[in-house]
Amino acid sequence: MTKPANRRELVELATGFGLLALGIGLNLFSFSIAAAIVANPAGFVESWIPSQETPLGPHASFMFTVEGLVVTFQDGSQAGDSPISGYSWDFGDGERSNAQNPQHTYGINFRGVVRLTAVDTAGRESNAIANVDATPGIQLQGNSMTDPADIANGIGGNPTAGLVGAFVGLASVVAVFAMLLIMWLVGASITKAGWNLVKPKTETIRVRIKPKHLEAEPLYAEPSGIGRDQPLSPRPVPPPPPA
């Protein structure tokens, strides 16, 4: 690197070093973001997808004990984000109850579905069902299962929200990678511009030579009869006089 000869060159050097530092810093910042993405790609993608958090409702369930025509029900429901505020039993024979742990006596042999609906203070519901067989002389115990209608609602409750979230997440990831590419290109351009100001410059020395004391020997025409295309020759020099 040559030593700066004037103030203009000093300014160019300072500007060049500043541009070099800016370009290299921009590239390093871009690479650090890219390295973080590569280290945890799943977390990066999830961080850009809008969360689809929904309030958690209750989960209804119950157990039952059959002794002939008498069935005792024991609630096993679990609350979600809000406490459970009410119960609704449908015994399958047209009778209902709002007790938490009811006991029901069937008038005749019964084989059917009993349903429990648990409701929380926010108005969210959950249903559980069980096949109950109540006949004289029978003794058995059983557990409920989640109502298939609740399962279907949970799977297809709001498919549009999931699609929108996935689209927004994909668009965000593409935008981030486009930003990284632009940062790399800009950083490389700034670095190149800074290096062009800092790198040693070749100096051109121009030398002008002026002709001086150039003499040319005169040419004379040849005698007639010689072709025009023949080259001219110098006039013969007479021999020197004898000594």
Order of alpha helices (4+ residues) and beta strands (2+ residues): alpha-alpha-beta-beta-beta-beta-beta-beta-beta-beta-beta-alpha-alpha
